[in-house]
Amino acid sequence: MAVVLSNVNTEAGLKKLDEYLLTRSYISGYLASKDDMSVYTALSSAPKSSYVNATRWYDHISALLRSSGVTAEGEGVKVESSASFVASTPEVADQKAAAADEDDDSDVDLFGEETEEDKKAAEEHAASAKASTKKKECMPFTQHDILPTGKSSVLLDVKPWDDETDMKKLEETVRSVKMEGLLWGASKLVSVGYGIKKLQIMMTIVDDLVSVDNLIEDHFDVEPANEYIQSCDIVAFNKICYLDRA
């Protein structure tokens, strides 16, 4: 069953994550999985040391990325931008639904009469909404009206031509690619045989701003990058969060 986490880059979100990891080694299951990678890449930086459980988990995932990597599929996790931490169980869902019904019943008076104050407040609200709509209609359209819809975590396999390829130069070439909405992450060298190693590297992208296929075609398949890079493949592509539209 999927785990739902609130914004892990806020104090409240980190506190919930720390509490969640109190009795767990991983986000889901008994092995490091893509669920861990989703939360790991959603964090803008390492948690403060005061969040003991979150720090323990973060350091462990960092160590795995430097050594063996993370390949297990996991059970599914969603990192929201503003929603509160939710335990995905039927009991909790039923309790929340019942509480919402009670709130609705207490706030709505189905048989009450509308007073003069109510009428005046309704008229003022309508006038304010109309003025706001008119103001928006008059505002010029700008690039800020188009907002990104989400972020994804991508794991790439970058292969050299042979065992004589300078892997340090290869990684420098990969990381030299900079564009809006692209953030390079952890990397490691993985042996593929005959003395040849490939580069595995994580990146986080804003979906509406970065196309992975175009990035590979426009930056890795052309000179001078192809002097070091023979091929680049997508190993894993996971949605890590959705951004609110304002």
Secondary structure, 3 states (H helix, E strand, C coil): CCEEECCCCCHHHHHHHHHHHHHCCCCCCCCCEHHHHHHHHHCCCCCCCCCHHHHHHHHHHHHHHHCCCCCECCCCEEECCCCCCECCCHHHHHHHHHHHHHHHHHHCCCCCCCCHHHHHHHHHHHHHHHHHHHHHHHCCCCHHHCCCCEEEEEEEEEEECCCCCCHHHHHHHHHCCCCCCEEEEEEEEEEEECCEEEEEEEEEEECCCCCHHHHHHHHHCCCCHHHCEEEEEEEEEEEEEECCCC
